[in-house]
């Protein structure tokens, strides 16, 4: 699947007046990985080194919010299911997009069983940016 470079998506989000957090540090990414006992894929780390998600609960025009590391951690600590690592949500937690520990790819979690939607983090960001039907 095609995906846009992070910088192009970041520029598009900025032009849509989405408030973006400054980049995360390599140390904050590593600390997050240690606290959630999960290693982010390289393209996910690259993304967070360019921007640490959206400010507060800001969202795209299609109502998806990309979470900063702090929110990923907060959600992880508050959830009983520690196998699903959320990095985005639709319509203020209507459903989540994230990783499943022990499985490759990206999943949406609408029902009880997460459904595979993308092979890579970059592909998932492209799907969110392009408002792909598979997200719903």
C-alpha positions, 0 to 999 in steps of 0.5 A, a space after each residue: 500500500 502507498 503511504 505519504 512521507 511523514 513530513 507531507 502528512 505533518 504539513 497537511 495536518 498543520 494546514 488543516 489547523 490541527 495542533 501538533 505536539 513537538 517531536 518526542 525524544 529518543 529517550 521518551 520513546 524508549 522509556 514508553 516502550 519499557 513501561 508498556 513492555 512493547 517495542 514500537 516498529 521503526 516507522 512508528 518511532 520515526 513518526 514520534 521523532 517528528 511529532 508527538 501526536 496531537 495536542 490535547 484531543 485535537 483531531 483530523 477532519 475525519 475525526 481521528 486523533 493521533 495520541 502523544 506518548 503520554 496519552 498512550 501510557 495513560 491509557 495503557 495503565 488504565 486498561 485491564 487489557 495490556 495486549 492492545 497498545 492504542 496510538 489513535 482513536 476515532 470520534 473520542 474513543 468510539 474505537 481505537 487503532 493500535 498494536 497487538 502485542 505478539 502480532 505484526 501490523 496495526 489493528 482497529 478495536 471495535 468489537 472484542 477481537 481487534 481486526 487487522 487493518 494495516 501491515 505497518 504503522 506508516 500504512 495506518 497513518 496513511 489510511 487515517 489521513 486518506 479516510 479509508 473505509 477499512 477504518 470504520 
